[in-house]
Amino acid sequence: MGNMTPVVFSFKDRELVIAAGKEGVIYLLDAKSLGGPDHRTPLLRSPLYTNEEVNFAARGFWGALSTWQDPTGTRWLYAPAWGPPAPDAKFPLLYGPTPNGSIMAFKVEAQDGKPVLVPAWNSRDMSVPEPVVIANGLVLVLSDGDCPLQSDPNGGILSSQERASKAGNAVLYVLDADTGKELFSSGETIHGFTHFSAPVVADGRVLRGNSRQHGLLFRLGAIAISRSKESR
């Protein structure tokens, strides 16, 4: 059930491809041999991290994976998960229950000569998180507030108007890239929801669109300053 843009990066002596989807599992692949000698075996198939209920309309990993290498050389992976974590998913750092969704963070490490994913943190609860952008040690993510449900309890298809009536408002969050701690929230500043619309960061500013056909601009200066003071 692939519905995410994979990421490609160099790690040790390999070029890796990491992919995921509605299933709630993450795959590590060797870019030079995606399925191995038998064309069907990845380097790693993770445990189930989300979508235990097997809901392919509103659960699982969606959008795109994001990655960066921090100043210490650690390679990070961030995955937007819709719905709660699977019961067996364990993260060292947690920020409360996440029934609606969250950003899951992993470190890419080598064990016995092979790359593995090591869970690092699970963010605060978010309503339909979009793919993240990493800038200056900060993770910027839009909780889009949309209603991902596509059918009613009786199996009928929801109209766009019915889905919109169940939606909330989008919220821009800024998280510490190492710990997932919330550093900023736009609260109710953004009126209305958005749909499949990750933020864009450029020149110290964050731009995002919404369902009302206009964008909203945030400055990152105050956020970066507060994080700098905290780290001293």
Stockholm file with secondary structure:
# STOCKHOLM 1.0

chainA/1-232         MGNMTPVVFSFKDRELVIAAGKEGVIYLLDAKSLGGPDHRTPLLRSPLYTNEEVNFAARGFWGALSTWQDPTGTRWLYAPAWGPPAPDAKFPLLYGPTPNGSIMAFKVEAQDGKPVLVPAWNSRDMSVPEPVVIANGLVLVLSDGDCPLQSDPNGGILSSQERASKAGNAVLYVLDADTGKELFSSGETIHGFTHFSAPVVADGRVLRGNSRQHGLLFRLGAIAISRSKESR
#=GR chainA/1-232 SS CBCEECEEEEETTEEEEEEEBTTSCEEEEETTBTTTTTTSCCSEECCCCBCTTCCTTTCEECEECEEEECTTSCEEEEEEEESCBCTTCCCSBCCSCCSSEEEEEEEEEEETTEEEEEEEEECSCCSSBCCCEEETTEEEEEECCCCCCCBCTTSCBCCHHHHHHTCCCCEEEEEETTTCCEEEECTTCSCSCCSSCCCEEETTEEEEECTTSCEEEEECHHHHHHHHHHHC
#=GC SS_cons         CBCEECEEEEETTEEEEEEEBTTSCEEEEETTBTTTTTTSCCSEECCCCBCTTCCTTTCEECEECEEEECTTSCEEEEEEEESCBCTTCCCSBCCSCCSSEEEEEEEEEEETTEEEEEEEEECSCCSSBCCCEEETTEEEEEECCCCCCCBCTTSCBCCHHHHHHTCCCCEEEEEETTTCCEEEECTTCSCSCCSSCCCEEETTEEEEECTTSCEEEEECHHHHHHHHHHHC
//
